Amino acid sequence: MPTSPTPRRISWDLLRVVAVLAVILGHVTHQGALLHPELTGYPFRVTAQFGAAILLVISAFFVCASLRKGDPRRWLWNRVARLVPAYLVAVIVTYLVTRWAAISFSGLPYPPGVTGFLFGVPQGPPTNPSPWYIPTWLDLVTNLGMVQEWGIRWDAFYYLDGSYWTLPVQLMAFTGAALLWPRPWRTHRLTVALLWALILVPLTLRFVVFPPGTASPLVETFYYGLGLHRLHVFAIGVAIWLWSQRRLKSWHVALFVFAAVAAQDLQVFPFHVALPQDALRWPSTIGFAVLLLLVCLAARGPDWRFPGLARIAPAVTWLAGISYGLYLVHQELGYILARALLDLGLPGWLRLPAVVGAAVLAGWAVTAGVERPAHRWLTRRRKPAKPQVEDAEPVFVGGGS
C-alpha cells in the first residue's frame, strides 16, 4: 500500500529562507564593497557569515532523509540532474554579462567582433581608477568544470562568482554519501566514528600538520579544492539526522554541535581574528550557533505552525523553492546591477531593495526556466523512485559563507 508523503514543514522552509537571505544581504552590503569600493552607501551592513554553512547543514540532513528511501545511483543522478544544468546556464550568463559590464565599468573599448567580445583582451589602460576584473575564456572553462579552486592561488583562473564554491563541495559530498550508503560494513558505530573524523581530521591537518601561514600553495589548493574545510557542516547535518531518528543520544549530539561550532570558527577564522577581507568573527560564529540550534529544533520538534507564521507560509515556501536559483545569480550579477544603479544616481536605500528584488526575480527565472524543466527531462525515462518525504526535495544550496 503506497505511503502518503509527509506534509511540508514550514520550519525547514523558514530556515532556508533566513539562511539564503543572510547570504544575499552579506554579499550585497558587505562583500560587495570589499571587491568594488564604490558599492557603498547602504542603510546597513550584514557582516556576519553563516548562511551558506547552515544551508549545507540542512542539505546533509536531507541527504540522509532521502537517500535511505531509494536506490543510491538513482538518487545521485537525481541530484546531479537538478543541480548541474542550472549551474552551467548561470555560469554562461554570468560570464557574458560580466564581460560586458567589466569592460564598460573599467572604461575600456570592446574588442571587435563577436569572438573579440567573448574572448578578446581590451586594448589600452583602464580609465576608471577602480577597474573591474574582466573574465577570460579560461575562467569560463574552469568554472564550467567546477575546478576554479585549483588555480586561484597561482592566479591562473578565478571564480566568475564567489558563490560557486559550494557546487563542487556539495557534489563531492553527495557522491561520497551515495558510495558509502549501501555498504554492509557501515555500522552505526563506524558511522559515528566517521562523523567525528570529518570534524577532527581537517582541523588536525590545518592546525597541527600545517599550521596557518605555513602551508604551501599546493597544500592549500588540495585542502580547499577537496572541500576539507567544510566537512564539519556535513558531519553535523548527519549527526542531527541520527539524533532526530533516536539513533544518537542528546548528550552526544550536543558534543557534535559544540564541535561543529568550534570547527566553523576555526576554519573561517584560522588566525583567531577577522582579517580585512573577512566578516566579523563573533557575529558569524554566534549566528551559526543560533541557527544550528534552530535546525535541531526543526529536526526533532513540532512544525512551527504559529498563527503569524502560517499567514506568510506560502511566500516562505515559494522563496525556499527557488533558493538554489536565487543563490546562483545573486552575487556577481547583483554587484553589476548595483554598479549600474549607482551610475544612474540611485542612493543605497533604493539600490538595496532593487538588487534583492532583481535577484529574487532572476532566481525564479532560473528555477522555472532551467532547473525544473531540465530535471524533468533528464529523469523522465527512468522508473519513478520510491516515494520520498517531501521535505527531502530541496537538498541543494549556495552562497559564499
C-alpha positions as CSV (number, residue, x, y, z in Angstrom):
1,M,0.0,0.0,0.0
2,P,1.6,3.3,-1.0
3,T,2.5,5.7,1.7
4,S,1.4,9.3,1.6
5,P,4.1,12.0,1.5
6,T,4.9,13.8,4.7
7,P,3.3,17.3,4.8
8,R,5.8,20.0,4.0
9,R,7.1,21.6,7.2
10,I,7.3,25.4,7.3
11,S,10.2,25.2,9.8
12,W,12.6,23.9,7.2
13,D,11.5,26.4,4.6
14,L,11.9,29.3,7.0
15,L,15.4,28.2,8.0
16,R,16.4,28.0,4.3
17,V,14.9,31.5,3.6
18,V,16.6,33.0,6.6
19,A,20.0,31.5,5.6
20,V,19.8,32.4,2.0
21,L,18.8,36.0,2.8
22,A,21.7,36.2,5.2
23,V,24.0,35.2,2.3
24,I,22.5,37.7,-0.1
25,L,22.5,40.6,2.3
26,G,26.0,39.8,3.4
27,H,27.3,39.8,-0.2
28,V,25.4,42.9,-1.3
29,T,26.0,45.1,1.8
30,H,29.5,43.9,2.9
31,Q,31.4,41.8,0.5
32,G,30.5,43.9,-2.5
33,A,32.3,47.0,-1.0
34,L,35.4,44.9,-0.4
35,L,35.6,43.8,-4.0
36,H,34.3,47.1,-5.5
37,P,34.9,50.1,-3.2
38,E,32.3,52.2,-4.9
39,L,29.5,49.9,-3.9
40,T,28.8,51.5,-0.5
41,G,26.1,53.7,1.0
42,Y,23.6,51.0,2.0
43,P,21.4,51.7,5.1
44,F,23.0,48.8,6.9
45,R,25.7,46.2,6.6
46,V,25.4,42.5,7.3
47,T,28.9,41.5,8.4
48,A,28.1,38.0,9.8
49,Q,29.0,35.0,7.7
50,F,27.0,31.8,8.4
51,G,24.2,31.4,5.9
52,A,25.8,29.1,3.4
53,A,27.2,26.9,6.2
54,I,23.7,26.4,7.6
55,L,22.3,25.6,4.1
56,L,24.9,22.9,3.8
57,V,23.9,21.5,7.3
58,I,20.3,21.3,6.1
59,S,21.4,19.7,2.9
60,A,23.3,17.0,4.7
61,F,20.3,16.3,6.9
62,F,18.0,15.7,4.0
63,V,20.6,13.6,2.2
64,C,20.0,11.1,4.9
65,A,16.3,11.5,4.8
66,S,16.1,11.0,1.1
67,L,18.9,8.6,0.3
68,R,17.6,5.9,2.6
69,K,14.4,5.7,0.6
70,G,15.7,4.8,-2.8
71,D,18.5,3.4,-5.0
72,P,21.7,5.4,-4.3
73,R,22.7,5.6,-8.0
74,R,19.3,6.9,-9.0
75,W,19.3,9.3,-6.0
76,L,22.7,10.7,-7.1
77,W,21.6,11.2,-10.7
78,N,18.5,12.9,-9.4
79,R,20.7,15.4,-7.5
80,V,23.0,15.9,-10.4
81,A,20.1,16.5,-12.8
82,R,18.7,19.1,-10.6
83,L,21.9,20.9,-9.7
84,V,24.2,20.9,-12.7
85,P,22.1,22.2,-15.7
86,A,21.1,25.4,-13.8
87,Y,24.6,25.9,-12.7
88,L,26.0,25.6,-16.2
89,V,23.4,28.1,-17.6
90,A,24.2,30.5,-14.7
91,V,27.9,30.3,-15.4
92,I,27.4,31.2,-19.1
93,V,25.1,34.0,-18.4
94,T,27.3,35.4,-15.7
95,Y,30.3,35.2,-18.0
96,L,28.6,37.1,-20.8
97,V,27.1,39.8,-18.5
98,T,30.4,40.2,-16.6
99,R,32.4,40.6,-19.8
100,W,30.1,43.3,-21.0
101,A,29.9,45.1,-17.6
102,A,33.5,44.8,-16.6
103,I,34.8,46.3,-19.8
104,S,32.3,49.1,-19.6
105,F,32.9,49.9,-16.0
106,S,36.6,49.9,-16.5
107,G,36.4,52.5,-19.3
108,L,37.9,50.2,-21.9
109,P,36.9,49.7,-25.6
110,Y,35.2,46.4,-26.5
111,P,37.3,44.1,-28.7
112,P,36.0,44.0,-32.2
113,G,33.7,41.2,-33.4
114,V,31.7,38.5,-31.5
115,T,34.8,36.4,-30.8
116,G,36.7,39.5,-29.6
117,F,33.8,40.4,-27.3
118,L,33.6,36.9,-25.9
119,F,37.3,36.1,-25.5
120,G,39.4,39.1,-26.6
121,V,41.6,41.3,-24.5
122,P,40.6,45.0,-24.4
123,Q,43.4,47.3,-25.5
124,G,44.7,50.3,-23.5
125,P,44.8,51.2,-19.8
126,P,41.5,51.4,-17.9
127,T,40.2,54.9,-17.4
128,N,38.4,54.0,-14.2
129,P,40.6,54.2,-11.1
130,S,38.8,51.1,-9.7
131,P,38.7,48.8,-12.8
132,W,36.7,45.5,-12.7
133,Y,38.3,42.2,-13.4
134,I,37.5,41.1,-16.9
135,P,37.0,37.3,-17.1
136,T,38.8,35.2,-19.7
137,W,38.0,32.1,-21.7
138,L,40.0,30.1,-19.2
139,D,37.8,31.4,-16.4
140,L,34.7,30.3,-18.3
141,V,36.1,26.8,-19.0
142,T,37.3,26.2,-15.4
143,N,34.0,27.5,-13.9
144,L,32.0,25.2,-16.2
145,G,34.2,22.4,-15.0
146,M,33.9,23.4,-11.3
147,V,37.7,23.4,-10.8
148,Q,38.2,27.1,-10.0
149,E,39.6,26.4,-6.6
150,W,42.6,24.5,-8.2
151,G,44.0,27.6,-9.9
152,I,43.3,30.8,-7.9
153,R,46.4,30.5,-5.7
154,W,48.6,30.7,-8.9
155,D,46.4,33.5,-10.4
156,A,45.7,31.0,-13.3
157,F,41.9,31.4,-13.2
158,Y,39.3,32.7,-11.0
159,Y,35.7,32.3,-9.8
160,L,33.2,34.0,-12.1
161,D,31.0,34.3,-9.0
162,G,32.3,33.8,-5.4
163,S,29.2,31.7,-4.5
164,Y,30.1,28.9,-6.9
165,W,32.5,27.2,-4.4
166,T,29.6,25.3,-2.9
167,L,28.7,23.3,-6.0
168,P,31.8,21.1,-6.3
169,V,31.9,20.7,-2.5
170,Q,28.3,19.6,-2.4
171,L,28.6,17.2,-5.4
172,M,31.6,15.6,-3.8
173,A,29.6,15.1,-0.6
174,F,26.6,13.7,-2.5
175,T,28.9,11.2,-4.3
176,G,30.5,10.1,-1.1
177,A,27.1,9.6,0.5
178,A,25.9,7.5,-2.4
179,L,29.0,5.4,-2.4
180,L,29.0,4.8,1.4
181,W,25.3,4.3,2.0
182,P,24.8,0.7,0.8
183,R,28.0,-0.8,2.2
184,P,27.4,-3.7,4.7
185,W,30.3,-2.6,6.9
186,R,28.7,0.8,7.5
187,T,27.6,0.0,11.1
188,H,26.2,2.7,13.4
189,R,29.4,2.8,15.5
190,L,31.6,3.2,12.4
191,T,29.2,5.9,11.0
192,V,29.5,7.9,14.2
193,A,33.3,7.5,14.2
194,L,33.4,8.7,10.6
195,L,31.4,11.8,11.5
196,W,33.9,12.7,14.2
197,A,36.7,12.1,11.8
198,L,35.1,14.6,9.3
199,I,35.3,17.2,12.0
200,L,38.7,16.4,13.7
201,V,40.9,15.3,10.8
202,P,40.6,18.5,8.8
203,L,41.3,20.5,12.0
204,T,44.4,18.4,12.7
205,L,45.7,18.9,9.2
206,R,45.1,22.6,9.3
207,F,46.3,23.4,12.8
208,V,48.8,20.7,13.7
209,V,50.3,19.3,10.5
210,F,50.2,22.5,8.5
211,P,49.7,25.4,10.9
212,P,48.1,28.6,9.5
213,G,50.6,30.6,7.5
214,T,53.0,27.7,6.9
215,A,51.2,25.6,4.3
216,S,52.4,25.9,0.7
217,P,50.0,26.9,-2.1
218,L,49.9,23.3,-3.3
219,V,48.8,22.1,0.2
220,E,46.2,24.8,0.4
221,T,44.9,24.0,-3.0
222,F,44.3,20.4,-2.1
223,Y,42.8,21.3,1.2
224,Y,40.3,23.7,-0.2
225,G,39.9,22.0,-3.5
226,L,38.7,18.8,-1.8
227,G,36.4,20.8,0.5
228,L,38.1,19.6,3.7
229,H,37.4,23.0,5.3
230,R,33.7,22.3,5.1
231,L,33.4,18.7,6.1
232,H,32.2,19.6,9.6
233,V,28.9,21.1,8.3
234,F,28.1,17.8,6.6
235,A,29.1,15.9,9.7
236,I,26.8,17.9,12.0
237,G,23.9,17.6,9.5
238,V,24.1,13.8,9.5
239,A,24.5,13.8,13.3
240,I,21.4,15.8,13.8
241,W,19.5,13.4,11.5
242,L,20.7,10.4,13.5
243,W,19.5,12.3,16.7
244,S,16.1,13.0,15.1
245,Q,15.8,9.3,14.4
246,R,16.6,8.5,18.1
247,R,19.8,6.8,17.0
248,L,22.1,9.3,18.8
249,K,21.8,10.4,22.4
250,S,21.1,14.0,23.2
251,W,24.4,14.4,25.1
252,H,26.2,13.1,22.1
253,V,24.6,15.4,19.6
254,A,25.3,18.3,22.0
255,L,29.0,17.4,21.7
256,F,28.7,17.3,17.9
257,V,27.0,20.8,18.0
258,F,29.8,22.2,20.2
259,A,32.5,20.7,18.0
260,A,30.8,21.9,14.8
261,V,30.6,25.5,16.1
262,A,34.2,25.4,17.2
263,A,35.3,23.9,13.8
264,Q,33.3,26.6,11.9
265,D,35.0,29.3,13.9
266,L,38.5,27.8,13.4
267,Q,38.0,27.1,9.7
268,V,36.6,30.6,8.8
269,F,39.0,32.5,11.2
270,P,42.2,30.3,11.4
271,F,44.2,33.2,12.8
272,H,41.5,33.7,15.6
273,V,40.8,37.2,14.3
274,A,38.9,38.6,11.4
275,L,41.2,39.7,8.6
276,P,40.4,42.8,6.5
277,Q,38.6,40.8,3.8
278,D,36.6,38.7,6.4
279,A,33.2,39.1,8.0
280,L,33.1,39.9,11.7
281,R,34.2,36.9,13.8
282,W,31.8,36.7,16.7
283,P,28.6,37.7,14.9
284,S,29.4,35.0,12.4
285,T,30.1,32.3,14.9
286,I,27.2,33.2,17.2
287,G,24.9,33.4,14.2
288,F,26.0,29.9,13.0
289,A,25.5,28.5,16.6
290,V,22.0,30.0,16.9
291,L,20.8,28.7,13.6
292,L,22.3,25.3,14.3
293,L,20.2,25.1,17.4
294,L,17.2,26.1,15.4
295,V,18.0,23.3,13.0
296,C,18.0,20.9,15.9
297,L,14.5,22.2,17.0
298,A,13.2,21.8,13.4
299,A,14.6,18.2,13.2
300,R,13.0,16.8,16.3
301,G,10.4,19.2,17.4
302,P,6.9,20.0,16.1
303,D,6.5,22.1,13.0
304,W,6.4,25.9,13.5
305,R,2.8,26.4,12.7
306,F,2.4,29.6,14.6
307,P,-0.5,31.9,13.7
308,G,1.6,34.7,12.3
309,L,3.9,32.4,10.5
310,A,1.1,30.5,8.9
311,R,0.0,33.6,7.1
312,I,3.3,34.0,5.3
313,A,3.8,30.3,4.8
314,P,3.0,30.4,1.1
315,A,5.6,33.2,0.5
316,V,8.2,31.4,2.6
317,T,7.6,28.1,0.8
318,W,7.9,29.8,-2.6
319,L,11.2,31.5,-1.7
320,A,12.6,28.2,-0.3
321,G,11.6,26.6,-3.6
322,I,13.7,29.0,-5.6
323,S,16.6,29.3,-3.2
324,Y,19.0,27.4,-5.4
325,G,18.3,29.6,-8.4
326,L,18.5,32.6,-6.2
327,Y,21.9,31.6,-4.9
328,L,23.3,31.1,-8.4
329,V,22.5,34.6,-9.6
330,H,22.6,36.9,-6.7
331,Q,26.2,37.8,-6.1
332,E,28.3,38.9,-9.2
333,L,25.2,39.8,-11.2
334,G,23.9,41.7,-8.1
335,Y,27.2,43.7,-8.0
336,I,26.8,44.6,-11.7
337,L,23.2,45.8,-11.2
338,A,24.3,47.7,-8.1
339,R,27.0,49.5,-10.0
340,A,24.6,50.3,-12.9
341,L,22.1,51.8,-10.5
342,L,24.9,53.7,-8.8
343,D,25.8,55.2,-12.1
344,L,22.2,56.3,-12.5
345,G,22.4,58.1,-9.2
346,L,20.3,55.9,-7.0
347,P,21.1,56.1,-3.3
348,G,21.9,53.0,-1.3
349,W,18.5,52.7,0.3
350,L,16.9,52.3,-3.1
351,R,19.7,50.2,-4.6
352,L,19.4,47.5,-1.9
353,P,15.7,46.5,-2.4
354,A,16.2,46.8,-6.2
355,V,19.2,44.4,-6.1
356,V,17.5,41.9,-3.8
357,G,14.2,42.1,-5.8
358,A,16.1,41.5,-9.1
359,A,17.9,38.6,-7.5
360,V,14.6,37.0,-6.5
361,L,13.1,37.5,-10.0
362,A,16.2,36.1,-11.6
363,G,16.3,33.2,-9.2
364,W,12.7,32.4,-10.1
365,A,13.5,32.5,-13.8
366,V,16.4,30.1,-13.4
367,T,14.3,27.7,-11.3
368,A,11.2,27.8,-13.6
369,G,13.1,28.1,-16.9
370,V,16.1,25.8,-16.4
371,E,16.3,23.9,-13.1
372,R,12.9,22.2,-13.1
373,P,12.5,21.6,-16.8
374,A,16.0,20.2,-17.1
375,H,15.5,17.9,-14.1
376,R,12.2,16.6,-15.6
377,W,13.8,16.0,-18.9
378,L,16.9,14.3,-17.6
379,T,15.0,11.9,-15.3
380,R,11.8,11.3,-17.3
381,R,13.0,8.0,-18.9
382,R,13.8,6.5,-15.6
383,K,11.5,4.5,-13.5
384,P,10.0,6.6,-10.7
385,A,11.9,6.3,-7.5
386,K,10.3,5.1,-4.3
387,P,8.2,7.7,-2.5
388,Q,10.4,10.3,-0.7
389,V,9.4,12.6,2.0
390,E,8.5,16.0,0.6
391,D,10.9,17.7,2.9
392,A,13.8,15.9,1.3
393,E,13.4,17.6,-2.1
394,P,15.4,20.8,-1.8
395,V,18.8,19.4,-0.8
396,F,20.9,21.9,-2.6
397,V,22.4,25.3,-1.5
398,G,24.8,28.1,-2.1
399,G,26.3,31.2,-1.0
400,G,29.7,32.2,-0.1
401,S,29.7,31.9,3.6
